[in-house]
Amino acid sequence: MSAGPLVSVVLPVHDGAAYLGAAIDSILRQSYSNLELIVIDDGSRDGSAALAESYADPRVRVVRNDRNLGVVAALNRGFDRARGEFIARMDADDVAAPLRLELQLRRMVDD
């Protein structure tokens, strides 16, 4: 097994600054912490990219699209950059329960 993160959380955002902070915080506060969070700013004009880049947590990586490519293309850019063995999908306007990743991993690895 690699020394990198076990889970890559891929989070595309387009003009979602109003909700993005809560989404990022909910991932960074997960009970399972061996993760990376890849935020793909899909051509936002509302400060979403700057908000994501303001996080000092080394687990957060921000990828910027120069223009809006759509959610599928944004996700594919995130998947291409993922280093984890598992990929979790997150929307910019969602909040993950604190045990989300731990419970999902337990189900996949222990079963």
SULCOR-V988412 format. One record per backbone hydrogen bond with DSSP energy under -1.0 kcal/mol. CO is the residue of the C=O (numbers start at 0). NH is the residue of the N-H. E is the energy in kcal/mol with one decimal. If there is no record, write none. Layout:
BEGIN
{{CO:NH:E} {CO:NH:E}}
END
This chain:
BEGIN
{{5:85:-2.6} {6:35:-2.1} {7:87:-2.8} {8:37:-3.3} {9:89:-2.2} {10:39:-2.1} {12:41:-3.5} {15:18:-1.8} {15:19:-2.1} {18:22:-1.7} {19:23:-2.9} {20:24:-2.8} {21:25:-2.0} {22:26:-1.3} {23:27:-2.6} {24:28:-1.5} {26:29:-1.6} {32:34:-2.4} {33:5:-1.3} {33:6:-1.6} {35:8:-3.2} {36:60:-3.1} {37:10:-3.0} {38:62:-2.9} {39:12:-2.7} {40:42:-1.3} {40:64:-3.1} {46:50:-2.4} {47:51:-2.5} {48:52:-2.7} {51:54:-1.2} {56:59:-2.0} {58:36:-3.2} {60:38:-3.0} {62:40:-3.0} {69:73:-2.3} {70:74:-2.7} {71:75:-2.4} {72:76:-2.0} {73:77:-1.9} {74:78:-3.0} {75:79:-2.2} {85:7:-2.8} {87:9:-2.9} {90:93:-1.5} {96:99:-2.1} {97:30:-2.6} {98:102:-2.9} {99:103:-2.4} {100:104:-2.9} {101:105:-2.5} {102:106:-2.0} {103:107:-2.0} {104:108:-3.3} {105:109:-2.1}}
END
